Amino acid sequence: MPLAGETIVGRDLQTIPGGKGANQAAAAAKLGGRVAMVGRVGDDVFGPRLIENLRRQGVDAGAVRVDDQAATGVALIMVDEAGENSIVVSAGANGRVSVEDVASAEGLLRQARLLLLQHEVPLETVAYAIELAARHGVQVILNPAPAHSVSPELLSKVHYVVPNETEARTLTGVEVKDVVTAEAAARKLLDYGAPVVIITLGEQGALLVTEGGASHVPARQVKAVDTTAAGDAFIGGLATALVKGFSLPEAVRYATCAGTLATTVFGAQTSLPSAERVQEFFASGGL
């Protein structure tokens, strides 16, 4: 990675469909979920490509609006030789996803089993979606990424809070370095009102914490090529497994399989594993 003021020579530049919400929607769809997405793209060269790609992945993109007042959101991702990434996000049209966009999709939400939310759209829109889901009895998974603080009142209306180490630290102030510190952070989130906390720990797997106890799900070692979208694959796997009726511990194990496999392929949505690959990995004795 370049230091301040330094220019280095990179390798190939690739333009690949991404975005946390889109990645998670595509991940769930590839794993057999029936998925609809609410969001915005810009009226530029990227927007139509992203909508068409979502449809190709099996996602209902009818509620994704084209915004002629903003560019499509873009993430600039640098990947080092170990496969670790650093990301700068320009929100673009994502930053204009509104309460009205969610309200206009209320019919979709009313039919849903699960609502999946991230922080790449305005927080007031996320909060409204949580309130609307509560009104219709729809369970909510909140992936608080990028990291922002969330009020305890809002967390109490979310069924599953799924941060990574950095996001858990932002939410709780606890420095998450291992399973022990992850549990301390998760306990704080439980105190804030979240009923189920799942902290993703990269190569250490994931930690599931409820009032009934904590359970660590380790990740199997694989050759990591690119960690981009591994967390999104985990979230998509978790959502799909929960809708399919997996027990909570088995849903986390399934999600960890999906996230682990995503690290073995370069790119964002290009790295999302198929249902067949995840099921085989999950059934093979696994994690």
Secondary structure as a PSIPRED ss2 file (coil, helix, strand):
# PSIPRED VFORMAT (PSIPRED V4.0)

   1 M C   1.000  0.000  0.000
   2 P C   1.000  0.000  0.000
   3 L C   1.000  0.000  0.000
   4 A C   1.000  0.000  0.000
   5 G C   1.000  0.000  0.000
   6 E C   1.000  0.000  0.000
   7 T C   1.000  0.000  0.000
   8 I C   1.000  0.000  0.000
   9 V C   1.000  0.000  0.000
  10 G C   1.000  0.000  0.000
  11 R C   1.000  0.000  0.000
  12 D C   1.000  0.000  0.000
  13 L C   1.000  0.000  0.000
  14 Q C   1.000  0.000  0.000
  15 T C   1.000  0.000  0.000
  16 I C   1.000  0.000  0.000
  17 P C   1.000  0.000  0.000
  18 G C   1.000  0.000  0.000
  19 G C   1.000  0.000  0.000
  20 K H   0.000  1.000  0.000
  21 G H   0.000  1.000  0.000
  22 A H   0.000  1.000  0.000
  23 N H   0.000  1.000  0.000
  24 Q H   0.000  1.000  0.000
  25 A H   0.000  1.000  0.000
  26 A H   0.000  1.000  0.000
  27 A H   0.000  1.000  0.000
  28 A H   0.000  1.000  0.000
  29 A H   0.000  1.000  0.000
  30 K H   0.000  1.000  0.000
  31 L C   1.000  0.000  0.000
  32 G C   1.000  0.000  0.000
  33 G C   1.000  0.000  0.000
  34 R C   1.000  0.000  0.000
  35 V E   0.000  0.000  1.000
  36 A E   0.000  0.000  1.000
  37 M E   0.000  0.000  1.000
  38 V E   0.000  0.000  1.000
  39 G E   0.000  0.000  1.000
  40 R E   0.000  0.000  1.000
  41 V E   0.000  0.000  1.000
  42 G E   0.000  0.000  1.000
  43 D C   1.000  0.000  0.000
  44 D C   1.000  0.000  0.000
  45 V C   1.000  0.000  0.000
  46 F H   0.000  1.000  0.000
  47 G H   0.000  1.000  0.000
  48 P H   0.000  1.000  0.000
  49 R H   0.000  1.000  0.000
  50 L H   0.000  1.000  0.000
  51 I H   0.000  1.000  0.000
  52 E H   0.000  1.000  0.000
  53 N H   0.000  1.000  0.000
  54 L H   0.000  1.000  0.000
  55 R H   0.000  1.000  0.000
  56 R H   0.000  1.000  0.000
  57 Q C   1.000  0.000  0.000
  58 G C   1.000  0.000  0.000
  59 V E   0.000  0.000  1.000
  60 D E   0.000  0.000  1.000
  61 A E   0.000  0.000  1.000
  62 G E   0.000  0.000  1.000
  63 A E   0.000  0.000  1.000
  64 V E   0.000  0.000  1.000
  65 R E   0.000  0.000  1.000
  66 V E   0.000  0.000  1.000
  67 D E   0.000  0.000  1.000
  68 D C   1.000  0.000  0.000
  69 Q C   1.000  0.000  0.000
  70 A C   1.000  0.000  0.000
  71 A C   1.000  0.000  0.000
  72 T C   1.000  0.000  0.000
  73 G C   1.000  0.000  0.000
  74 V E   0.000  0.000  1.000
  75 A E   0.000  0.000  1.000
  76 L E   0.000  0.000  1.000
  77 I E   0.000  0.000  1.000
  78 M E   0.000  0.000  1.000
  79 V E   0.000  0.000  1.000
  80 D C   1.000  0.000  0.000
  81 E C   1.000  0.000  0.000
  82 A C   1.000  0.000  0.000
  83 G C   1.000  0.000  0.000
  84 E C   1.000  0.000  0.000
  85 N E   0.000  0.000  1.000
  86 S E   0.000  0.000  1.000
  87 I E   0.000  0.000  1.000
  88 V E   0.000  0.000  1.000
  89 V E   0.000  0.000  1.000
  90 S E   0.000  0.000  1.000
  91 A C   1.000  0.000  0.000
  92 G H   0.000  1.000  0.000
  93 A H   0.000  1.000  0.000
  94 N H   0.000  1.000  0.000
  95 G H   0.000  1.000  0.000
  96 R H   0.000  1.000  0.000
  97 V C   1.000  0.000  0.000
  98 S C   1.000  0.000  0.000
  99 V H   0.000  1.000  0.000
 100 E H   0.000  1.000  0.000
 101 D H   0.000  1.000  0.000
 102 V H   0.000  1.000  0.000
 103 A H   0.000  1.000  0.000
 104 S H   0.000  1.000  0.000
 105 A C   1.000  0.000  0.000
 106 E H   0.000  1.000  0.000
 107 G H   0.000  1.000  0.000
 108 L H   0.000  1.000  0.000
 109 L H   0.000  1.000  0.000
 110 R H   0.000  1.000  0.000
 111 Q H   0.000  1.000  0.000
 112 A C   1.000  0.000  0.000
 113 R C   1.000  0.000  0.000
 114 L E   0.000  0.000  1.000
 115 L E   0.000  0.000  1.000
 116 L E   0.000  0.000  1.000
 117 L E   0.000  0.000  1.000
 118 Q E   0.000  0.000  1.000
 119 H C   1.000  0.000  0.000
 120 E C   1.000  0.000  0.000
 121 V C   1.000  0.000  0.000
 122 P C   1.000  0.000  0.000
 123 L H   0.000  1.000  0.000
 124 E H   0.000  1.000  0.000
 125 T H   0.000  1.000  0.000
 126 V H   0.000  1.000  0.000
 127 A H   0.000  1.000  0.000
 128 Y H   0.000  1.000  0.000
 129 A H   0.000  1.000  0.000
 130 I H   0.000  1.000  0.000
 131 E H   0.000  1.000  0.000
 132 L H   0.000  1.000  0.000
 133 A H   0.000  1.000  0.000
 134 A H   0.000  1.000  0.000
 135 R H   0.000  1.000  0.000
 136 H C   1.000  0.000  0.000
 137 G C   1.000  0.000  0.000
 138 V C   1.000  0.000  0.000
 139 Q E   0.000  0.000  1.000
 140 V E   0.000  0.000  1.000
 141 I E   0.000  0.000  1.000
 142 L E   0.000  0.000  1.000
 143 N E   0.000  0.000  1.000
 144 P C   1.000  0.000  0.000
 145 A C   1.000  0.000  0.000
 146 P C   1.000  0.000  0.000
 147 A C   1.000  0.000  0.000
 148 H C   1.000  0.000  0.000
 149 S C   1.000  0.000  0.000
 150 V C   1.000  0.000  0.000
 151 S C   1.000  0.000  0.000
 152 P H   0.000  1.000  0.000
 153 E H   0.000  1.000  0.000
 154 L H   0.000  1.000  0.000
 155 L H   0.000  1.000  0.000
 156 S C   1.000  0.000  0.000
 157 K C   1.000  0.000  0.000
 158 V C   1.000  0.000  0.000
 159 H C   1.000  0.000  0.000
 160 Y E   0.000  0.000  1.000
 161 V E   0.000  0.000  1.000
 162 V C   1.000  0.000  0.000
 163 P C   1.000  0.000  0.000
 164 N E   0.000  0.000  1.000
 165 E H   0.000  1.000  0.000
 166 T H   0.000  1.000  0.000
 167 E H   0.000  1.000  0.000
 168 A H   0.000  1.000  0.000
 169 R H   0.000  1.000  0.000
 170 T H   0.000  1.000  0.000
 171 L H   0.000  1.000  0.000
 172 T H   0.000  1.000  0.000
 173 G C   1.000  0.000  0.000
 174 V C   1.000  0.000  0.000
 175 E C   1.000  0.000  0.000
 176 V C   1.000  0.000  0.000
 177 K C   1.000  0.000  0.000
 178 D C   1.000  0.000  0.000
 179 V H   0.000  1.000  0.000
 180 V H   0.000  1.000  0.000
 181 T H   0.000  1.000  0.000
 182 A H   0.000  1.000  0.000
 183 E H   0.000  1.000  0.000
 184 A H   0.000  1.000  0.000
 185 A H   0.000  1.000  0.000
 186 A H   0.000  1.000  0.000
 187 R H   0.000  1.000  0.000
 188 K H   0.000  1.000  0.000
 189 L H   0.000  1.000  0.000
 190 L H   0.000  1.000  0.000
 191 D H   0.000  1.000  0.000
 192 Y H   0.000  1.000  0.000
 193 G C   1.000  0.000  0.000
 194 A C   1.000  0.000  0.000
 195 P C   1.000  0.000  0.000
 196 V E   0.000  0.000  1.000
 197 V E   0.000  0.000  1.000
 198 I E   0.000  0.000  1.000
 199 I E   0.000  0.000  1.000
 200 T E   0.000  0.000  1.000
 201 L C   1.000  0.000  0.000
 202 G H   0.000  1.000  0.000
 203 E H   0.000  1.000  0.000
 204 Q H   0.000  1.000  0.000
 205 G C   1.000  0.000  0.000
 206 A E   0.000  0.000  1.000
 207 L E   0.000  0.000  1.000
 208 L E   0.000  0.000  1.000
 209 V E   0.000  0.000  1.000
 210 T E   0.000  0.000  1.000
 211 E C   1.000  0.000  0.000
 212 G C   1.000  0.000  0.000
 213 G E   0.000  0.000  1.000
 214 A E   0.000  0.000  1.000
 215 S E   0.000  0.000  1.000
 216 H E   0.000  0.000  1.000
 217 V E   0.000  0.000  1.000
 218 P C   1.000  0.000  0.000
 219 A C   1.000  0.000  0.000
 220 R C   1.000  0.000  0.000
 221 Q C   1.000  0.000  0.000
 222 V C   1.000  0.000  0.000
 223 K C   1.000  0.000  0.000
 224 A C   1.000  0.000  0.000
 225 V C   1.000  0.000  0.000
 226 D C   1.000  0.000  0.000
 227 T C   1.000  0.000  0.000
 228 T C   1.000  0.000  0.000
 229 A C   1.000  0.000  0.000
 230 A H   0.000  1.000  0.000
 231 G H   0.000  1.000  0.000
 232 D H   0.000  1.000  0.000
 233 A H   0.000  1.000  0.000
 234 F H   0.000  1.000  0.000
 235 I H   0.000  1.000  0.000
 236 G H   0.000  1.000  0.000
 237 G H   0.000  1.000  0.000
 238 L H   0.000  1.000  0.000
 239 A H   0.000  1.000  0.000
 240 T H   0.000  1.000  0.000
 241 A H   0.000  1.000  0.000
 242 L H   0.000  1.000  0.000
 243 V H   0.000  1.000  0.000
 244 K C   1.000  0.000  0.000
 245 G C   1.000  0.000  0.000
 246 F C   1.000  0.000  0.000
 247 S C   1.000  0.000  0.000
 248 L H   0.000  1.000  0.000
 249 P H   0.000  1.000  0.000
 250 E H   0.000  1.000  0.000
 251 A H   0.000  1.000  0.000
 252 V H   0.000  1.000  0.000
 253 R H   0.000  1.000  0.000
 254 Y H   0.000  1.000  0.000
 255 A H   0.000  1.000  0.000
 256 T H   0.000  1.000  0.000
 257 C H   0.000  1.000  0.000
 258 A H   0.000  1.000  0.000
 259 G H   0.000  1.000  0.000
 260 T H   0.000  1.000  0.000
 261 L H   0.000  1.000  0.000
 262 A H   0.000  1.000  0.000
 263 T C   1.000  0.000  0.000
 264 T C   1.000  0.000  0.000
 265 V C   1.000  0.000  0.000
 266 F C   1.000  0.000  0.000
 267 G C   1.000  0.000  0.000
 268 A C   1.000  0.000  0.000
 269 Q H   0.000  1.000  0.000
 270 T H   0.000  1.000  0.000
 271 S H   0.000  1.000  0.000
 272 L C   1.000  0.000  0.000
 273 P C   1.000  0.000  0.000
 274 S C   1.000  0.000  0.000
 275 A H   0.000  1.000  0.000
 276 E H   0.000  1.000  0.000
 277 R H   0.000  1.000  0.000
 278 V H   0.000  1.000  0.000
 279 Q H   0.000  1.000  0.000
 280 E H   0.000  1.000  0.000
 281 F H   0.000  1.000  0.000
 282 F H   0.000  1.000  0.000
 283 A H   0.000  1.000  0.000
 284 S C   1.000  0.000  0.000
 285 G C   1.000  0.000  0.000
 286 G C   1.000  0.000  0.000
 287 L C   1.000  0.000  0.000
